[in-house]
C-alpha cells in the first residue's frame, strides 16, 4: 500500500494554508523527506559520500499556494534518479546550460516573493542564488513548517509504519539465536541487515548498531572491537530499523549471551517498567517532557537513574528522528496520531547494559504499540 496522489495533493493544500498563515509566499525544498512527503518524489538511499552532478544545487521544487510544484532538476538527476521522466513542467538544467539563470527564472516565476521558506537540507549555494535571484527576499527556515504537517500521521501512514515495525521484529526473531559465544558484532549487523532486506525493507532506517556494555565493550561502530568474538555472559544490545514505502521503524532489544551478570534482571525490570509508564503517559494534551519524566520515574526509583543516559524517545515517520522529542527540554503538547519511539535504556558503567525500543502512536488511552 502506497500513499495516493490525492493524499499528496491534500498535503500540499494544507501546506499552502500554513504558508499563508505565516506570511510566506512559497517554499523551496531539495530532495528530502519533506519533498517526498509533499510530492512522492522518493529520496535516494543514503551513501557515505555525496553524489554530485553539474548544477546539483538547483535540485528541488518550489511549492506555492494554488499552483503545482515547479521542479528545477539537473539533466543527470532526471536521467538516473527519475528514469528519464521529469515531472510535468519541470525545468531541466543541462550540463552546459546557465544553471543560475534558469534557477533565477524559475524563482522569479513565483511573482516577486517577499518571504520564501527554504528546506533545511538545501545547499548553501541554493540559498545564495535565491538571494541573488530575488533581491530583498527574506529567507526563512522551512522544514519546521513542514514538520507541523508531518508530525500527526494518517491511518495509511500508521499502516506503513506498523509494517516497518513488523519487519524489524521478524528480523530480530531470526537473529536472536545467533547471539552466542564466538559471534562478532560485525557478523550480527550483517545478519540483521540481511534479514531486513529479504523481508522487504528498502534499506536500514539508520546505521544498524549492535554492542555490549561492560568492562570491555564490543561495538559494531568501532573497528577495534567490531570483530572481537562475543563472550559468555555479555548482554547484547540491538538498535536498528526497517523502511517501508519511505516510512521508518526504530527497534531495540537486549539478548543475553548465556547467563546475564548480577543485577541485570533487576535493571531489566526497571527498564520495562519505565517503558510501560512512558507508553501509558503518551496521551493527547500531555507535554512531551512530562511523558519523558513518566518514563524515567521507575528507573530513578530503582536507583538506576544515572544509567538512563538519554531521552525516552523521539518522533519518527519518514525520518527516523523527527520532532517533537520526548525529552526534558520539549514542551510540545502531544496530539493523537503522533508517533514516537519508547526506548528507555540503562547503561551501568563497567558492568552491563539493557535497552528496549518500540514505536508507539498517541491515542486517548496512551501509546498504541505499532
C-alpha positions in Angstrom: 0.0 0.0 0.0 1.4 3.4 -1.1 0.3 6.9 -0.4 -2.2 8.1 -3.1 -1.8 11.0 -5.5 -4.9 12.5 -3.8 -3.2 12.4 -0.4 -0.1 14.2 -1.8 -2.4 16.9 -3.2 -4.2 17.3 0.1 -0.9 17.6 1.9 0.2 20.4 -0.5 -3.1 22.2 0.1 -2.6 22.1 3.8 1.0 23.4 3.3 -0.5 26.3 1.3 -2.7 27.2 4.2 0.3 27.2 6.6 2.4 29.3 4.2 -0.4 31.8 4.1 -0.8 31.9 7.9 3.0 32.6 8.3 3.0 35.3 5.6 5.2 33.1 3.3 4.8 33.2 -0.5 6.4 29.9 -1.2 8.9 27.2 -0.1 11.8 25.6 -1.9 12.6 22.0 -0.9 15.6 20.0 -2.1 15.3 16.1 -2.4 14.4 15.2 1.2 11.8 13.6 3.4 9.9 16.9 3.2 9.8 16.8 -0.6 8.9 13.1 -0.5 6.0 13.8 1.9 4.5 16.5 -0.3 5.1 15.1 -3.8 6.1 11.4 -3.6 9.5 12.1 -5.2 11.4 9.3 -3.5 14.7 10.0 -1.8 17.8 8.1 -2.8 19.4 5.6 -0.5 22.0 7.3 1.7 25.6 6.9 0.9 28.8 7.6 2.8 29.9 10.3 0.3 27.9 12.8 -1.6 26.7 12.1 -5.2 27.4 15.2 -7.2 26.2 16.5 -10.6 26.8 19.7 -12.6 24.3 22.3 -11.2 23.4 19.9 -8.4 22.5 22.7 -6.1 19.4 23.6 -8.2 17.7 20.2 -7.4 14.4 20.6 -5.8 10.9 22.2 -6.2 9.2 25.5 -5.5 5.8 25.0 -3.8 3.4 27.9 -3.6 -0.3 28.1 -2.7 -2.7 27.3 -5.5 -0.1 26.0 -8.0 1.5 22.7 -8.9 5.1 22.2 -7.7 7.7 23.7 -10.0 10.7 21.4 -10.2 14.2 22.5 -11.1 16.4 19.4 -11.9 19.8 18.7 -13.4 19.6 16.6 -16.5 21.6 13.8 -14.9 19.2 13.7 -11.9 16.3 13.2 -14.3 18.2 10.6 -16.2 19.5 8.5 -13.3 17.1 9.2 -10.4 13.8 9.6 -12.2 14.3 7.1 -15.1 14.5 9.9 -17.6 10.9 11.1 -16.9 10.8 14.6 -15.4 7.6 15.8 -13.6 5.3 17.9 -15.7 6.5 21.5 -16.2 10.0 20.8 -14.7 12.9 23.0 -15.6 15.6 20.6 -16.7 19.1 22.1 -16.4 21.7 20.5 -18.8 25.4 20.4 -18.0 26.3 23.2 -20.5 23.4 25.4 -19.6 23.4 28.6 -17.4 22.2 27.0 -14.2 22.0 30.2 -12.1 20.0 31.9 -14.9 17.5 29.1 -15.2 17.1 28.8 -11.4 16.6 32.5 -11.2 13.9 32.4 -13.9 12.1 29.7 -12.0 12.3 31.6 -8.7 11.0 34.8 -10.4 8.0 33.0 -11.8 6.6 33.0 -8.2 5.5 36.6 -8.8 8.2 38.5 -6.8 8.0 36.7 -3.4 8.9 38.8 -0.4 9.3 35.9 2.1 10.5 32.5 1.0 10.9 29.4 3.1 13.8 27.0 2.3 14.2 23.4 3.4 16.9 22.6 6.0 18.6 20.2 3.6 19.2 22.7 0.8 22.8 23.5 -0.2 24.3 26.8 0.9 24.7 27.6 -2.8 21.0 27.3 -3.2 20.3 30.0 -0.6 23.0 32.3 -2.1 21.5 32.0 -5.6 18.0 32.6 -4.2 19.1 35.9 -2.7 20.8 36.9 -6.0 17.7 36.0 -8.0 15.3 37.7 -5.6 16.9 40.9 -4.2 15.5 41.8 -0.9 13.8 38.5 -0.3 13.6 37.2 3.3 14.7 33.6 3.5 13.0 31.6 6.3 13.9 28.0 7.6 11.1 25.9 6.2 11.5 22.3 7.4 10.0 23.1 10.8 6.9 24.3 8.9 6.5 21.1 7.0 7.1 19.2 10.3 3.8 20.7 11.5 2.1 18.7 8.8 4.2 15.6 9.2 4.0 15.0 12.9 0.4 13.7 13.0 0.2 10.5 10.9 -2.8 9.4 8.8 -4.1 5.8 9.1 -2.3 5.0 5.8 1.0 6.2 7.3 0.4 4.3 10.5 -0.2 1.1 8.5 3.1 1.6 6.7 4.9 2.3 9.9 3.4 -0.8 11.6 4.6 -2.9 8.7 8.1 -1.5 9.1 8.0 -2.3 12.8 6.8 -5.9 11.9 9.8 -6.3 9.6 12.2 -5.3 12.4 10.6 -7.6 14.9 10.8 -10.5 12.4 14.5 -9.8 11.7 15.2 -9.8 15.5 13.4 -13.1 15.9 15.6 -14.5 13.1 18.9 -13.1 14.5 18.4 -13.8 18.2 19.6 -17.5 18.1 22.9 -16.3 16.7 23.7 -14.5 20.0 26.2 -17.0 21.4 29.9 -17.1 22.3 32.2 -16.6 19.4 29.9 -14.4 17.2 31.1 -10.8 16.5 29.1 -7.6 16.5 30.0 -7.2 12.8 28.5 -10.6 11.9 25.3 -9.7 13.9 25.0 -6.4 12.0 25.4 -8.2 8.7 22.7 -10.8 9.6 20.3 -8.1 10.8 20.5 -6.1 7.6 20.3 -9.3 5.5 17.1 -10.3 7.4 15.6 -6.8 6.9 16.3 -6.9 3.1 14.9 -10.4 2.5 11.7 -9.4 4.3 11.1 -6.3 2.1 12.8 -3.4 3.8 14.2 -0.9 1.3 17.3 -0.4 3.5 18.1 0.1 7.2 16.4 3.2 8.5 19.7 4.2 10.1 23.1 2.5 10.6 22.5 -0.7 12.5 24.1 -0.7 15.9 24.9 -3.8 17.9 27.0 -3.5 21.1 27.8 -4.7 24.6 28.2 -2.5 27.7 30.6 -3.9 30.2 34.2 -3.7 31.4 35.4 -4.5 27.9 32.8 -3.2 25.4 32.3 -4.6 21.9 30.7 -2.3 19.4 29.8 -2.7 15.7 30.6 1.0 15.2 34.2 0.6 16.5 36.6 -1.2 14.1 38.8 -2.1 17.1 36.1 -4.2 18.7 33.6 -5.0 15.9 35.4 -8.2 15.0 36.2 -9.5 18.6 34.3 -12.7 19.5 31.4 -12.4 22.0 32.0 -13.9 25.4 29.7 -15.8 27.7 27.6 -13.6 30.0 27.6 -10.4 27.8 24.1 -8.9 27.2 24.0 -7.8 23.5 22.1 -4.6 22.8 20.4 -4.2 19.3 19.3 -0.9 17.7 18.0 -0.9 14.1 15.1 -0.2 11.9 13.3 -1.0 8.6 11.9 1.1 5.8 8.6 0.5 4.0 7.5 2.9 1.3 9.7 5.6 2.9 8.4 5.1 6.4 10.8 4.1 9.2 10.8 1.9 12.2 13.3 2.0 15.1 13.6 -1.1 17.2 15.6 -2.3 20.1 16.1 -5.5 22.2 18.7 -6.9 24.5 19.7 -10.6 24.2 21.9 -12.1 26.9 24.7 -14.4 25.7 24.1 -17.1 28.3 23.6 -16.1 31.9 23.5 -12.3 32.3 25.6 -10.6 35.0 24.4 -9.9 38.6 21.9 -7.1 38.8 20.9 -7.3 35.2 17.5 -8.8 35.7 16.6 -6.1 38.2 17.7 -3.4 35.8 15.7 -5.1 33.0 12.6 -5.0 35.2 13.1 -1.3 36.0 13.6 -0.5 32.3 10.4 -2.3 31.2 8.5 -0.5 34.0 9.8 2.7 32.6 8.8 1.8 29.1 5.3 1.0 30.2 5.0 4.2 32.2 6.0 6.2 29.2 3.7 4.4 26.9 0.7 4.9 29.3 1.5 8.6 29.6 1.6 9.3 25.9 -1.9 10.8 25.6 -3.2 13.9 23.8 -2.5 17.1 25.7 0.3 15.8 27.8 3.6 17.7 27.3 6.4 15.8 25.7 8.7 16.4 28.7 6.1 15.0 31.0 6.0 11.8 29.1 9.8 11.6 29.3 9.6 12.2 33.1 7.0 9.4 33.5 9.3 7.0 31.7 12.3 7.9 33.8 10.4 7.7 37.2 10.6 3.9 37.7 14.2 3.8 36.7 15.0 6.6 39.1 13.0 4.9 41.8 15.1 1.7 41.3 18.3 3.8 41.9 19.4 3.4 38.3 18.8 7.0 37.1 22.5 7.6 36.4 22.4 4.8 33.8 19.4 6.4 31.9 21.6 8.5 29.7 19.2 9.8 27.1 15.6 10.7 26.4 12.6 8.4 26.4 12.3 8.8 22.6 11.8 10.9 19.5 9.3 11.5 16.8 9.5 9.1 13.9 8.0 8.8 10.4 9.6 9.5 7.0 12.7 10.3 9.1 13.9 8.0 11.8 14.3 11.1 14.1 11.6 13.7 13.8 10.4 16.5 16.1 9.0 16.6 18.7 11.2 14.8 21.1 10.1 13.0 24.3 12.8 14.8 26.2 13.4 17.1 29.1 13.6 20.3 27.0 10.5 19.8 24.8 7.2 21.4 25.9 5.2 20.3 22.9 1.7 19.1 23.8 1.1 15.6 22.3 -1.6 15.1 19.7 -3.5 12.0 18.7 -1.7 10.3 15.8 1.8 11.5 16.7 4.3 8.7 16.6 7.3 8.2 18.9 9.9 5.7 20.0 9.6 4.4 23.5 13.2 3.5 24.2 14.5 3.6 27.8 17.9 2.1 28.4 20.1 1.6 31.4 23.9 1.6 30.9 25.8 0.8 34.0 29.5 1.8 33.6 31.8 -1.2 33.7 29.1 -3.7 34.3 26.2 -4.2 31.8 23.6 -2.5 29.6 20.0 -3.2 28.8 17.7 -1.4 26.3 14.3 -1.9 24.6 12.7 0.1 21.9 9.3 0.1 20.3 7.3 2.6 18.2 4.0 4.0 19.7 1.2 6.1 18.3 -0.5 8.6 20.6 -4.1 7.7 21.5 -6.5 8.9 24.3 -5.7 5.6 26.0 -2.0 6.1 25.9 0.6 4.9 23.3 -0.5 2.2 20.9 2.4 -0.1 20.1 2.9 -0.3 16.4 
